[in-house]
Amino acid sequence: MKLLKEILSDFIQVEVLRHSDPFEVDIHQPRNRVPIEHVYLDVLATATLTECCNSDPAGVRQVRQSCICFMVELVEQVRKRFKKVQE
């Protein structure tokens, strides 16, 4: 459960996580997510994207969106595997 919370905290609003079961948070609902520019990637990745932001803001947004898609898929896979273990 801690792993799932860690992943969710990178792109889901803290308020949503505080009041919801990590297995039940609607990860596809945009209102549950932080703004795209606040999605946590990593210190080095964020620094690199910040450098690129001035030259290619659309590209930076696309990279962030791809990262969100990856995290959503990751959460779905973790949920599926934990569900199988609990059954």
Biopython code that builds the backbone (N, CA, C, O; Angstrom):
import numpy as np
from Bio.PDB.StructureBuilder import StructureBuilder

atoms = [
    (1, "MET", "N", (0.827, -1.186, 0.000)),
    (1, "MET", "CA", (0.000, 0.000, 0.000)),
    (1, "MET", "C", (0.872, 1.251, 0.000)),
    (1, "MET", "O", (0.506, 2.255, -0.610)),
    (2, "LYS", "N", (2.017, 1.206, 0.673)),
    (2, "LYS", "CA", (2.907, 2.363, 0.707)),
    (2, "LYS", "C", (3.456, 2.675, -0.693)),
    (2, "LYS", "O", (3.552, 3.841, -1.077)),
    (3, "LEU", "N", (3.809, 1.647, -1.441)),
    (3, "LEU", "CA", (4.301, 1.831, -2.806)),
    (3, "LEU", "C", (3.260, 2.562, -3.644)),
    (3, "LEU", "O", (3.590, 3.501, -4.368)),
    (4, "LEU", "N", (2.024, 2.140, -3.550)),
    (4, "LEU", "CA", (0.945, 2.754, -4.316)),
    (4, "LEU", "C", (0.764, 4.217, -3.927)),
    (4, "LEU", "O", (0.586, 5.070, -4.796)),
    (5, "LYS", "N", (0.808, 4.511, -2.648)),
    (5, "LYS", "CA", (0.678, 5.904, -2.195)),
    (5, "LYS", "C", (1.819, 6.764, -2.713)),
    (5, "LYS", "O", (1.612, 7.915, -3.096)),
    (6, "GLU", "N", (3.015, 6.207, -2.724)),
    (6, "GLU", "CA", (4.184, 6.954, -3.226)),
    (6, "GLU", "C", (4.013, 7.316, -4.695)),
    (6, "GLU", "O", (4.279, 8.449, -5.095)),
    (7, "ILE", "N", (3.576, 6.369, -5.484)),
    (7, "ILE", "CA", (3.387, 6.621, -6.908)),
    (7, "ILE", "C", (2.268, 7.645, -7.114)),
    (7, "ILE", "O", (2.420, 8.600, -7.875)),
    (8, "LEU", "N", (1.154, 7.435, -6.431)),
    (8, "LEU", "CA", (0.020, 8.351, -6.562)),
    (8, "LEU", "C", (0.376, 9.775, -6.157)),
    (8, "LEU", "O", (-0.111, 10.732, -6.759)),
    (9, "SER", "N", (1.212, 9.918, -5.155)),
    (9, "SER", "CA", (1.552, 11.259, -4.669)),
    (9, "SER", "C", (2.336, 12.071, -5.692)),
    (9, "SER", "O", (2.477, 13.285, -5.539)),
    (10, "ASP", "N", (2.848, 11.418, -6.730)),
    (10, "ASP", "CA", (3.578, 12.139, -7.773)),
    (10, "ASP", "C", (2.657, 12.889, -8.725)),
    (10, "ASP", "O", (3.085, 13.841, -9.378)),
    (11, "PHE", "N", (1.384, 12.467, -8.813)),
    (11, "PHE", "CA", (0.498, 13.138, -9.769)),
    (11, "PHE", "C", (-0.946, 13.346, -9.293)),
    (11, "PHE", "O", (-1.748, 13.951, -10.003)),
    (12, "ILE", "N", (-1.276, 12.855, -8.111)),
    (12, "ILE", "CA", (-2.619, 13.037, -7.555)),
    (12, "ILE", "C", (-2.555, 14.051, -6.408)),
    (12, "ILE", "O", (-1.594, 14.076, -5.639)),
    (13, "GLN", "N", (-3.584, 14.878, -6.309)),
    (13, "GLN", "CA", (-3.621, 15.899, -5.263)),
    (13, "GLN", "C", (-3.564, 15.268, -3.871)),
    (13, "GLN", "O", (-4.179, 14.233, -3.615)),
    (14, "VAL", "N", (-2.827, 15.901, -2.997)),
    (14, "VAL", "CA", (-2.644, 15.407, -1.630)),
    (14, "VAL", "C", (-3.987, 15.277, -0.918)),
    (14, "VAL", "O", (-4.221, 14.303, -0.202)),
    (15, "GLU", "N", (-4.860, 16.248, -1.113)),
    (15, "GLU", "CA", (-6.169, 16.238, -0.467)),
    (15, "GLU", "C", (-6.967, 14.991, -0.861)),
    (15, "GLU", "O", (-7.650, 14.400, -0.024)),
    (16, "VAL", "N", (-6.884, 14.606, -2.097)),
    (16, "VAL", "CA", (-7.586, 13.410, -2.572)),
    (16, "VAL", "C", (-6.998, 12.172, -1.895)),
    (16, "VAL", "O", (-7.737, 11.288, -1.461)),
    (17, "LEU", "N", (-5.681, 12.109, -1.805)),
    (17, "LEU", "CA", (-5.026, 10.954, -1.191)),
    (17, "LEU", "C", (-5.328, 10.838, 0.301)),
    (17, "LEU", "O", (-5.445, 9.735, 0.835)),
    (18, "ARG", "N", (-5.451, 11.963, 0.954)),
    (18, "ARG", "CA", (-5.730, 11.947, 2.400)),
    (18, "ARG", "C", (-7.083, 11.333, 2.716)),
    (18, "ARG", "O", (-7.268, 10.705, 3.759)),
    (19, "HIS", "N", (-8.025, 11.522, 1.802)),
    (19, "HIS", "CA", (-9.401, 11.114, 2.089)),
    (19, "HIS", "C", (-9.876, 9.909, 1.273)),
    (19, "HIS", "O", (-11.071, 9.619, 1.222)),
    (20, "SER", "N", (-8.947, 9.221, 0.645)),
    (20, "SER", "CA", (-9.348, 8.102, -0.215)),
    (20, "SER", "C", (-8.425, 6.906, -0.030)),
    (20, "SER", "O", (-7.253, 7.038, 0.323)),
    (21, "ASP", "N", (-8.986, 5.760, -0.278)),
    (21, "ASP", "CA", (-8.210, 4.528, -0.317)),
    (21, "ASP", "C", (-7.385, 4.555, -1.606)),
    (21, "ASP", "O", (-7.945, 4.809, -2.673)),
    (22, "PRO", "N", (-6.083, 4.305, -1.544)),
    (22, "PRO", "CA", (-5.245, 4.348, -2.747)),
    (22, "PRO", "C", (-5.712, 3.397, -3.845)),
    (22, "PRO", "O", (-5.426, 3.618, -5.022)),
    (23, "PHE", "N", (-6.423, 2.348, -3.467)),
    (23, "PHE", "CA", (-6.931, 1.412, -4.465)),
    (23, "PHE", "C", (-8.211, 1.912, -5.119)),
    (23, "PHE", "O", (-8.664, 1.351, -6.116)),
    (24, "GLU", "N", (-8.792, 2.969, -4.558)),
    (24, "GLU", "CA", (-10.071, 3.476, -5.057)),
    (24, "GLU", "C", (-9.977, 4.852, -5.729)),
    (24, "GLU", "O", (-10.945, 5.296, -6.347)),
    (25, "VAL", "N", (-8.856, 5.518, -5.621)),
    (25, "VAL", "CA", (-8.709, 6.849, -6.229)),
    (25, "VAL", "C", (-8.902, 6.736, -7.737)),
    (25, "VAL", "O", (-8.308, 5.878, -8.390)),
    (26, "ASP", "N", (-9.736, 7.608, -8.276)),
    (26, "ASP", "CA", (-9.963, 7.614, -9.726)),
    (26, "ASP", "C", (-8.784, 8.335, -10.388)),
    (26, "ASP", "O", (-8.736, 9.565, -10.421)),
    (27, "ILE", "N", (-7.853, 7.569, -10.902)),
    (27, "ILE", "CA", (-6.641, 8.128, -11.492)),
    (27, "ILE", "C", (-6.883, 8.695, -12.885)),
    (27, "ILE", "O", (-6.020, 9.374, -13.442)),
    (28, "HIS", "N", (-8.046, 8.419, -13.442)),
    (28, "HIS", "CA", (-8.365, 8.936, -14.774)),
    (28, "HIS", "C", (-9.126, 10.263, -14.702)),
    (28, "HIS", "O", (-9.324, 10.920, -15.724)),
    (29, "GLN", "N", (-9.545, 10.651, -13.520)),
    (29, "GLN", "CA", (-10.293, 11.885, -13.332)),
    (29, "GLN", "C", (-9.326, 13.069, -13.238)),
    (29, "GLN", "O", (-8.574, 13.175, -12.269)),
    (30, "PRO", "N", (-9.339, 13.955, -14.230)),
    (30, "PRO", "CA", (-8.395, 15.089, -14.225)),
    (30, "PRO", "C", (-8.480, 15.971, -12.969)),
    (30, "PRO", "O", (-7.471, 16.531, -12.543)),
    (31, "ARG", "N", (-9.659, 16.095, -12.384)),
    (31, "ARG", "CA", (-9.773, 16.966, -11.202)),
    (31, "ARG", "C", (-9.042, 16.395, -9.983)),
    (31, "ARG", "O", (-8.782, 17.122, -9.024)),
    (32, "ASN", "N", (-8.710, 15.103, -10.014)),
    (32, "ASN", "CA", (-7.954, 14.487, -8.914)),
    (32, "ASN", "C", (-6.450, 14.706, -9.053)),
    (32, "ASN", "O", (-5.692, 14.474, -8.111)),
    (33, "ARG", "N", (-6.032, 15.144, -10.209)),
    (33, "ARG", "CA", (-4.600, 15.303, -10.475)),
    (33, "ARG", "C", (-4.101, 16.699, -10.149)),
    (33, "ARG", "O", (-4.859, 17.669, -10.137)),
    (34, "VAL", "N", (-2.808, 16.773, -9.885)),
    (34, "VAL", "CA", (-2.169, 18.083, -9.724)),
    (34, "VAL", "C", (-2.036, 18.701, -11.117)),
    (34, "VAL", "O", (-2.082, 17.983, -12.117)),
    (35, "PRO", "N", (-1.873, 20.019, -11.193)),
    (35, "PRO", "CA", (-1.617, 20.626, -12.506)),
    (35, "PRO", "C", (-0.383, 19.993, -13.140)),
    (35, "PRO", "O", (0.551, 19.597, -12.444)),
    (36, "ILE", "N", (-0.390, 19.904, -14.451)),
    (36, "ILE", "CA", (0.671, 19.188, -15.167)),
    (36, "ILE", "C", (2.074, 19.702, -14.814)),
    (36, "ILE", "O", (3.027, 18.923, -14.784)),
    (37, "GLU", "N", (2.200, 20.985, -14.553)),
    (37, "GLU", "CA", (3.521, 21.528, -14.226)),
    (37, "GLU", "C", (3.978, 21.169, -12.811)),
    (37, "GLU", "O", (5.130, 21.408, -12.450)),
    (38, "HIS", "N", (3.073, 20.596, -12.008)),
    (38, "HIS", "CA", (3.424, 20.184, -10.644)),
    (38, "HIS", "C", (3.610, 18.680, -10.499)),
    (38, "HIS", "O", (3.867, 18.189, -9.400)),
    (39, "VAL", "N", (3.482, 17.951, -11.593)),
    (39, "VAL", "CA", (3.717, 16.510, -11.546)),
    (39, "VAL", "C", (5.166, 16.277, -11.161)),
    (39, "VAL", "O", (6.074, 16.843, -11.769)),
    (40, "TYR", "N", (5.384, 15.438, -10.146)),
    (40, "TYR", "CA", (6.755, 15.188, -9.691)),
    (40, "TYR", "C", (7.403, 14.154, -10.594)),
    (40, "TYR", "O", (6.865, 13.064, -10.794)),
    (41, "LEU", "N", (8.552, 14.500, -11.132)),
    (41, "LEU", "CA", (9.293, 13.576, -11.972)),
    (41, "LEU", "C", (10.534, 13.106, -11.247)),
    (41, "LEU", "O", (10.665, 11.921, -10.939)),
    (42, "ASP", "N", (11.428, 14.003, -10.975)),
    (42, "ASP", "CA", (12.691, 13.715, -10.306)),
    (42, "ASP", "C", (13.443, 15.030, -10.315)),
    (42, "ASP", "O", (13.160, 15.893, -11.146)),
    (43, "VAL", "N", (14.362, 15.198, -9.442)),
    (43, "VAL", "CA", (15.091, 16.461, -9.359)),
    (43, "VAL", "C", (15.847, 16.739, -10.657)),
    (43, "VAL", "O", (15.766, 17.843, -11.195)),
    (44, "LEU", "N", (16.573, 15.758, -11.157)),
    (44, "LEU", "CA", (17.356, 15.978, -12.375)),
    (44, "LEU", "C", (16.458, 16.132, -13.601)),
    (44, "LEU", "O", (16.720, 16.973, -14.462)),
    (45, "ALA", "N", (15.413, 15.333, -13.680)),
    (45, "ALA", "CA", (14.489, 15.445, -14.818)),
    (45, "ALA", "C", (13.806, 16.805, -14.810)),
    (45, "ALA", "O", (13.641, 17.425, -15.861)),
    (46, "THR", "N", (13.411, 17.269, -13.641)),
    (46, "THR", "CA", (12.767, 18.573, -13.527)),
    (46, "THR", "C", (13.726, 19.685, -13.934)),
    (46, "THR", "O", (13.328, 20.625, -14.623)),
    (47, "ALA", "N", (14.972, 19.587, -13.519)),
    (47, "ALA", "CA", (15.970, 20.595, -13.891)),
    (47, "ALA", "C", (16.176, 20.630, -15.400)),
    (47, "ALA", "O", (16.259, 21.703, -15.998)),
    (48, "THR", "N", (16.256, 19.467, -16.003)),
    (48, "THR", "CA", (16.428, 19.388, -17.452)),
    (48, "THR", "C", (15.219, 19.971, -18.176)),
    (48, "THR", "O", (15.368, 20.714, -19.146)),
    (49, "LEU", "N", (14.036, 19.636, -17.709)),
    (49, "LEU", "CA", (12.828, 20.169, -18.336)),
    (49, "LEU", "C", (12.719, 21.681, -18.168)),
    (49, "LEU", "O", (12.235, 22.378, -19.060)),
    (50, "THR", "N", (13.167, 22.179, -17.031)),
    (50, "THR", "CA", (13.157, 23.625, -16.802)),
    (50, "THR", "C", (14.074, 24.327, -17.792)),
    (50, "THR", "O", (13.733, 25.390, -18.312)),
    (51, "GLU", "N", (15.224, 23.744, -18.052)),
    (51, "GLU", "CA", (16.153, 24.311, -19.040)),
    (51, "GLU", "C", (15.537, 24.320, -20.435)),
    (51, "GLU", "O", (15.739, 25.263, -21.200)),
    (52, "CYS", "N", (14.798, 23.285, -20.762)),
    (52, "CYS", "CA", (14.197, 23.163, -22.093)),
    (52, "CYS", "C", (12.919, 23.983, -22.243)),
    (52, "CYS", "O", (12.475, 24.252, -23.359)),
    (53, "CYS", "N", (12.343, 24.370, -21.138)),
    (53, "CYS", "CA", (11.039, 25.019, -21.152)),
    (53, "CYS", "C", (11.009, 26.270, -22.025)),
    (53, "CYS", "O", (10.038, 26.499, -22.746)),
    (54, "ASN", "N", (12.054, 27.069, -21.966)),
    (54, "ASN", "CA", (12.075, 28.305, -22.737)),
    (54, "ASN", "C", (12.141, 28.035, -24.233)),
    (54, "ASN", "O", (11.559, 28.781, -25.021)),
    (55, "SER", "N", (12.832, 26.993, -24.629)),
    (55, "SER", "CA", (13.003, 26.726, -26.055)),
    (55, "SER", "C", (11.879, 25.873, -26.646)),
    (55, "SER", "O", (11.594, 25.976, -27.839)),
    (56, "ASP", "N", (11.238, 25.031, -25.828)),
    (56, "ASP", "CA", (10.207, 24.143, -26.368)),
    (56, "ASP", "C", (9.137, 23.821, -25.321)),
    (56, "ASP", "O", (9.065, 22.686, -24.849)),
    (57, "PRO", "N", (8.305, 24.804, -24.949)),
    (57, "PRO", "CA", (7.286, 24.551, -23.921)),
    (57, "PRO", "C", (6.300, 23.438, -24.299)),
    (57, "PRO", "O", (5.853, 22.684, -23.434)),
    (58, "ALA", "N", (5.963, 23.338, -25.581)),
    (58, "ALA", "CA", (5.039, 22.279, -26.006)),
    (58, "ALA", "C", (5.683, 20.901, -25.832)),
    (58, "ALA", "O", (5.014, 19.943, -25.443)),
    (59, "GLY", "N", (6.958, 20.809, -26.116)),
    (59, "GLY", "CA", (7.680, 19.555, -25.938)),
    (59, "GLY", "C", (7.750, 19.152, -24.480)),
    (59, "GLY", "O", (7.607, 17.976, -24.146)),
    (60, "VAL", "N", (7.971, 20.130, -23.608)),
    (60, "VAL", "CA", (8.030, 19.866, -22.167)),
    (60, "VAL", "C", (6.673, 19.355, -21.689)),
    (60, "VAL", "O", (6.597, 18.399, -20.918)),
    (61, "ARG", "N", (5.619, 19.990, -22.147)),
    (61, "ARG", "CA", (4.269, 19.559, -21.767)),
    (61, "ARG", "C", (4.011, 18.126, -22.248)),
    (61, "ARG", "O", (3.409, 17.327, -21.531)),
    (62, "GLN", "N", (4.459, 17.812, -23.438)),
    (62, "GLN", "CA", (4.278, 16.464, -23.992)),
    (62, "GLN", "C", (5.046, 15.428, -23.167)),
    (62, "GLN", "O", (4.547, 14.330, -22.921)),
    (63, "VAL", "N", (6.251, 15.779, -22.746)),
    (63, "VAL", "CA", (7.035, 14.863, -21.897)),
    (63, "VAL", "C", (6.304, 14.632, -20.577)),
    (63, "VAL", "O", (6.183, 13.495, -20.121)),
    (64, "ARG", "N", (5.823, 15.703, -19.971)),
    (64, "ARG", "CA", (5.087, 15.564, -18.699)),
    (64, "ARG", "C", (3.833, 14.709, -18.884)),
    (64, "ARG", "O", (3.520, 13.870, -18.039)),
    (65, "GLN", "N", (3.124, 14.921, -19.980)),
    (65, "GLN", "CA", (1.914, 14.138, -20.244)),
    (65, "GLN", "C", (2.254, 12.661, -20.424)),
    (65, "GLN", "O", (1.524, 11.788, -19.953)),
    (66, "SER", "N", (3.359, 12.387, -21.103)),
    (66, "SER", "CA", (3.803, 10.995, -21.268)),
    (66, "SER", "C", (4.147, 10.369, -19.921)),
    (66, "SER", "O", (3.872, 9.191, -19.692)),
    (67, "CYS", "N", (4.742, 11.147, -19.040)),
    (67, "CYS", "CA", (5.085, 10.645, -17.699)),
    (67, "CYS", "C", (3.813, 10.322, -16.909)),
    (67, "CYS", "O", (3.760, 9.327, -16.187)),
    (68, "ILE", "N", (2.797, 11.168, -17.052)),
    (68, "ILE", "CA", (1.525, 10.902, -16.375)),
    (68, "ILE", "C", (0.926, 9.598, -16.902)),
    (68, "ILE", "O", (0.451, 8.772, -16.122)),
    (69, "CYS", "N", (0.946, 9.416, -18.198)),
    (69, "CYS", "CA", (0.425, 8.173, -18.786)),
    (69, "CYS", "C", (1.168, 6.961, -18.239)),
    (69, "CYS", "O", (0.559, 5.934, -17.940)),
    (70, "PHE", "N", (2.471, 7.085, -18.109)),
    (70, "PHE", "CA", (3.276, 6.003, -17.553)),
    (70, "PHE", "C", (2.866, 5.728, -16.103)),
    (70, "PHE", "O", (2.699, 4.571, -15.717)),
    (71, "MET", "N", (2.702, 6.781, -15.299)),
    (71, "MET", "CA", (2.341, 6.598, -13.894)),
    (71, "MET", "C", (0.953, 5.989, -13.755)),
    (71, "MET", "O", (0.733, 5.155, -12.876)),
    (72, "VAL", "N", (0.017, 6.389, -14.601)),
    (72, "VAL", "CA", (-1.324, 5.813, -14.575)),
    (72, "VAL", "C", (-1.245, 4.309, -14.864)),
    (72, "VAL", "O", (-1.858, 3.503, -14.164)),
    (73, "GLU", "N", (-0.503, 3.948, -15.877)),
    (73, "GLU", "CA", (-0.335, 2.525, -16.209)),
    (73, "GLU", "C", (0.341, 1.773, -15.057)),
    (73, "GLU", "O", (-0.041, 0.647, -14.739)),
    (74, "LEU", "N", (1.326, 2.387, -14.447)),
    (74, "LEU", "CA", (2.018, 1.784, -13.306)),
    (74, "LEU", "C", (1.048, 1.517, -12.162)),
    (74, "LEU", "O", (1.049, 0.430, -11.583)),
    (75, "VAL", "N", (0.223, 2.502, -11.837)),
    (75, "VAL", "CA", (-0.763, 2.341, -10.762)),
    (75, "VAL", "C", (-1.736, 1.208, -11.109)),
    (75, "VAL", "O", (-2.054, 0.381, -10.255)),
    (76, "GLU", "N", (-2.200, 1.171, -12.339)),
    (76, "GLU", "CA", (-3.115, 0.111, -12.749)),
    (76, "GLU", "C", (-2.480, -1.265, -12.591)),
    (76, "GLU", "O", (-3.132, -2.204, -12.134)),
    (77, "GLN", "N", (-1.218, -1.385, -12.967)),
    (77, "GLN", "CA", (-0.525, -2.667, -12.846)),
    (77, "GLN", "C", (-0.312, -3.066, -11.392)),
    (77, "GLN", "O", (-0.494, -4.231, -11.037)),
    (78, "VAL", "N", (0.069, -2.118, -10.551)),
    (78, "VAL", "CA", (0.266, -2.399, -9.123)),
    (78, "VAL", "C", (-1.061, -2.837, -8.508)),
    (78, "VAL", "O", (-1.111, -3.817, -7.765)),
    (79, "ARG", "N", (-2.134, -2.109, -8.817)),
    (79, "ARG", "CA", (-3.448, -2.467, -8.280)),
    (79, "ARG", "C", (-3.851, -3.881, -8.714)),
    (79, "ARG", "O", (-4.350, -4.665, -7.908)),
    (80, "LYS", "N", (-3.633, -4.192, -9.975)),
    (80, "LYS", "CA", (-4.006, -5.507, -10.493)),
    (80, "LYS", "C", (-3.229, -6.602, -9.768)),
    (80, "LYS", "O", (-3.807, -7.617, -9.379)),
    (81, "ARG", "N", (-1.948, -6.409, -9.586)),
    (81, "ARG", "CA", (-1.129, -7.440, -8.952)),
    (81, "ARG", "C", (-1.460, -7.598, -7.470)),
    (81, "ARG", "O", (-1.515, -8.720, -6.968)),
    (82, "PHE", "N", (-1.681, -6.490, -6.766)),
    (82, "PHE", "CA", (-2.041, -6.594, -5.353)),
    (82, "PHE", "C", (-3.413, -7.214, -5.182)),
    (82, "PHE", "O", (-3.654, -7.941, -4.218)),
    (83, "LYS", "N", (-4.315, -6.932, -6.111)),
    (83, "LYS", "CA", (-5.645, -7.521, -6.052)),
    (83, "LYS", "C", (-5.546, -9.037, -6.172)),
    (83, "LYS", "O", (-6.225, -9.767, -5.450)),
    (84, "LYS", "N", (-4.693, -9.510, -7.091)),
    (84, "LYS", "CA", (-4.519, -10.947, -7.271)),
    (84, "LYS", "C", (-3.928, -11.598, -6.025)),
    (84, "LYS", "O", (-4.305, -12.713, -5.664)),
    (85, "VAL", "N", (-3.007, -10.906, -5.374)),
    (85, "VAL", "CA", (-2.367, -11.437, -4.164)),
    (85, "VAL", "C", (-3.380, -11.523, -3.036)),
    (85, "VAL", "O", (-3.354, -12.472, -2.253)),
    (86, "GLN", "N", (-4.285, -10.531, -2.940)),
    (86, "GLN", "CA", (-5.257, -10.505, -1.856)),
    (86, "GLN", "C", (-6.371, -11.521, -2.034)),
    (86, "GLN", "O", (-7.033, -11.882, -1.060)),
    (87, "GLU", "N", (-6.595, -11.992, -3.260)),
    (87, "GLU", "CA", (-7.696, -12.933, -3.501)),
    (87, "GLU", "C", (-7.383, -14.324, -3.033)),
    (87, "GLU", "O", (-8.214, -15.222, -3.170)),
]
sb = StructureBuilder()
sb.init_structure("model")
sb.init_model(0)
sb.init_chain("A")
sb.init_seg("    ")
for serial, (resi, resn, name, xyz) in enumerate(atoms, 1):
    if name == "N":
        sb.init_residue(resn, " ", resi, " ")
    sb.init_atom(name, np.array(xyz, "f"), 0.0, 1.0, " ", f" {name:<3s}", serial, name[0])
structure = sb.get_structure()
